[in-house]
């Protein structure tokens, strides 16, 4: 077998492995549009670089039929590749969003780090039905003045609404629009052109993650985020 054949075989195996890993990432860890919004590329770049580029290239360089110690060289390449891929996947997994929390007028994408930083018990999410990331909202008083006061107070005391886990409730599949109580306010804060360009059925909210901020459309029928806009400038 020539070195190019060995390279081709290694590359083909790497593509299969990468396809399986990306399916895991896109379907379970960063479903829908979350991958581009929430830092999924950070660790995936390591996985792609090692899996599709460095590993097969090293095989191309060292492979020579009948070469003494060839099996050891190839084993070292595979071990190195697996370790780097595992490191990349660990980063992707550690930074994945665990909860999408609608708090007042904003949807916050929260990972394990946010719960740790605020000293909150992440196990609270175990009681929320559905797959990760959990879709929840922060229950507020029906009185709008009381809700406003609660939101302001949370900022002053360092316990913002999006981290008040005792107020977490599952986002309902029926009547979801009723918990988007500030949607009219959010729409009033943007231009008419922005509003008119939004897709039908969009429940508009602000969006904040550790990576990006902007606006999102929540699709109540599909129970997912449909669109992300970093700013109104995207429509200009």
N, C-alpha and C positions, 0 to 999 in steps of 0.2 A: 504494500500500500504506500502510495506517495504521500508527501507532506501535505499536498493540496487536498487529497482525499481525506486525510486525517483532519485537516482544517474544516472541510465541508461537513464531516460527521459531527465534529465538536460544535460547529455553528448550528447545525440542525437540532441537535439535542438542546443547545442553549435556547433556541427559539421556542421549542416546546415548553421548556421549564419557565421561560419568561412569560409566555402566553398564559400558563396556569397561574403564575403569581399575579399578573395584571388582572386576570379575571377575579381573583380573590380581593384585590385592592378596589377595583371599580364596582364590583357587585356588593361587597359587604362592608369594607372599611370606609370608602368614600363614594357612596352611591349617588347617582344622578349627577348634578353639576358641582358637587362638593369638591371634587378632586382639584379642579382649577382654582376654586375659591379658597381652599383651606390648607395649602402647603403640601399636598401630596407629592409634588415633584421633588421635594428636598431629598428624600431617601430613594425615590425611584431612579433618579439620575445615577446614583451609585450602582444600583442593581443593573440598569441598562448598560452602563459603561463597562462594568466587569463582565456581565453575562454575555453580551453580544460583541464586545470589542476586545477587551484585554485577554479574556480566557482563550478564545479561539486563536488570537494572534500569537499568544505564547506557544500554543500547540504548533502553529505554523513554523515558528522559529526553532523550536527544539526538536521537532520530530524528524527522525531519519531512521529508516528501516534498518534493523540490525545494530543500531547504536547501543553501546554498553551503557547500562543505567537508564535506558529510555523509560522503562516502567516506573522507576522512582521519580524521574522528571515529570512524567504525566500525572502521577499521583500527587506530587507537590502542587502542580497547576490546579488540579481539581479541588484539593483541599483549600488552596488560596481563594479560588473562585467561590466555593461554598461559604467560606468564612466572610468574605466581603459581601456576598449576596445576603447572608443572614444579618449582617450589620445594617445593610440598607433596609431590609424588611423590618428590622427592629425599630428603626427610626420612623418608617412609615406607620407602623402599628402604634408606636408610642404617641405620635402626634395626631392620630386619627380623631375626628370629632365623635364624642360620646353622646352629646345631647344638643339639640337645637331648641333653644329656650326663647319663647316669645315673652318678653318682659316689657309691658307698657306699649311702646311703639316700635320696638327693635327685636329682631331675632339674633340671638347670640349663639355662635358655634363654640361649644365648650369641649375641651379635651381634658385628659387627666391632670395636666399641669394647672389649669385654672382651678379645679377643685382642690388641688394640693395647696396652691398659693393662698386661697381663702380659708383653708382649714376646714373644708367641708367633706363629709363622708360620701364617697362616690357610690357606695352601696345603695344609696337612696334610689338610684336609677334601676336597681333590680326589681323594684316594685312597680315600675312603669311598664305597661304592656307594649309589645311590639319589638322589632329588631332595632339594633343600633344603626345610626344614632337615634336616640329616643326623641320623640316629638312631644314637647311639653310646653306649658305656659305657666306663668306666675299668676296665681289667683289674686285678684284685686277687689277692693270694695266696689259695690255697684255705684255708689256715689262718686262722681267724677272728681269732686274737690278732695275727698278723702284719698282717692287713688293718686291724685297729684301730690298731695302731702306725703304719702307713703313713699312715692318715688324719690322725692327731694330728700326726705329724711334718710333714706337708704344710702344716698350718695354722701351725705354729711357724716354718717357714723361708720362709713367704710363697709357697709353691708348692702351692696346694690341689689336691686330687685332680681337680677338674673342669677344671683347666687343664694337667694333665700329659698333653700331647698325645701323647707317646711311648707312653702306655698306652691310647690310643683304639683301640677295636675296634668294628666294625659291630654293631649290635644284631641278634642272630640272629632269623630269622623262626620257626625251630623251637626250642623250649626256651627261649623268652625268659624264662620264670619263673625259670630257673636263674641268671640274672644279677641278678635282684632279690633278692640274698642277705640283705638287711636288711628285707624286707617284713614278716616276723613282728614285728620290733622296732618298725617304724613303726605296725603295727596295735595293738601292745601299748601304744603311747603315747597312743592315743585311746580314747574311751569305747566301750562295747558298743553304745550307740545309734548312734553314728557308723558303726561297722563293719557293723551289721545293715542300715543304710540304703544301703550302697554297692551299686552294680549288680553283677550276676553277672559273674564273669570279670575283675573289677577287680584289677589289680596296683597296690597302693597305694604311693605314694612321696611324699615331701615335694617341694615345687616352689619354685624361686627364679628370678625374672627381675629385670630392672632396674626393673620397675614393680610387680610383685606377688609375694607369697609365700603359701604355703598347702600344700594337698595336691592331688594329681592321681591320677586313675585311668588307668592305661595298659591299653589293649585289645590284648592280644597277637595276637588273631585279625585285627584290622583294622590292627595296627601303627600306632596313633595314640593321642593323648591324648583320652579320652572326656569326662571331667568334671573340673571344677576347684572346689575348696572353699577359701575364704579362711581358714576356721576351723571348728571343731566347732559354733560357734554357729548355723551355717546349719541344723542339724538340731534345734535347741532350740525 
